[in-house]
């Protein structure tokens, strides 16, 4: 399911007008082609008992938003990230079933930081996206 979920997450990110459409990745790209960029990475998965015939699986993804600040101020980079994070959370609030591939999607608060990329240090915001899907264990 990781592949299906990542594809739907990328499709949703492509609707975020503030993101650079050529800089949305489903792997941890080091040489970003533009800003702000988005990197979707699986970060964990778990399973829980629902009934004698169903299990609930939770797949967790990190959406890392990157913004350079070598050509703009750090203040401007933070403002760009705040707007992008707001827009991404709204997108997943609206598509809370990932186009029918999931039962529930939760975009949890972001963690802010810095990361080293080939182009230098970038400002980052990591959004933790939890995707839940119930499975019939006999299918």
N, C-alpha and C positions, 0 to 999 in steps of 0.2 A: 504494500500500500504506500510505502514511502514515495515511490516514483509517481503514482497517481496524485498524491497529495502535493508533492513539490510542483508538479505541472500546474495544478489548479492555483496554488499560491502564486506562482510566477504570472499566470494569466491575470490574477487580481492585481498584482503589483504593476503590470503593464497599463492598468487603467489609472494609476496615480500620476496625474499630470505634472507634478513637481519632480518626479524621478526622471533621470536620463534614461530613455527607453533602450539605448544601446549599452547600458551599464547595469543590467539586471542579470545576476548569475545564480546558477544552482550548484555552485561549488565555491570554495574559498579562493577566488581569483586574487592574485597579488598585484597585477598590472591593470588597474581599473581604467576603463576607456572614457570616463567622464564622471561628472558629479552633479547632484548627489547620486550615488550608486546604491544598489541593494544586493546583498548576498544572502541566499537562502541555504541554510545548513541544517541537516538533521542533528538534534542534540541528545535525544533520549527517547525511549519508548517503554511502556509498561503495560501490564495486563491485570485485570481485576475480574473477579467472579461476579456475575449478574444473576444467573439462575443455573439450573442443572443443564440447560441447553445453550446458554449464552455467556460469552465473555465480553468485557468492555476493554478495548485497547485504546491507549492514549499515546499518540505520537507527538513529540515536542520538536518544534523547529525554532531556530534562531534566525530572525531576519535582521541582519546587520546593515544599517544605513551608514554610509560613509560620506563625509564632506571634507574636502581639502580646505586649508586655511592659509596657504602660502600666498595666494593672490587676493584674498579677501581677509577681513578681520575675523578674529575668533568670535567676536560678538555676532557678526553676520552669519558665520558658519552655524553657530548655535541657533540663531533665528530660523535659518533654512531647515535645520534638523527638527526643530519643534514643529514647524508647519508640515513637514513630510510625515513625521510620526503621527500627528493628528489625523492626517488624510489616510494613512495606512490603517489606523485603528477603525476609522469610519468605514472603510471598504470592507473590512472583515466583520464589522458589526452588521452590515447589510447582507453579506454573503456568509452567514453563519453556518452554512452546511456545505461550503465549498462546491457549489453547483450540484449538490446531491451526492457527492462522494463521501461525505462525513455526516455524522449525526449532530455534532456540535463543534464549534470553533470558538476559542477564547483567546483574544489578544491581550496579554497581560502587560502590566507596566514595563516601560523600557529601562534599561540600565545604560548609563552614559559613560563614555570613556574615550580613550585614544588608542590608535593602532598604527603599527608601522607597515607601510606598503612600499612597493618599489619606488613610487613617486615621492615618498616621505611620510611624515606623520599626518594622519587624518583624524578628525573628530568623528566619533561613532555613537550611535544609539542602537542598542540591541533590543528588539521586540521579541518576546517569548510567545510563540503561537502554539497553543495546545489544540490538537485535533483528536476528537473522540469518535470511535466507531464501534458499535456492537456487532459481534459476529456469532452466528449460529455455529456451534462447534461440530455439528454433523454435516455441514456443507463443505 
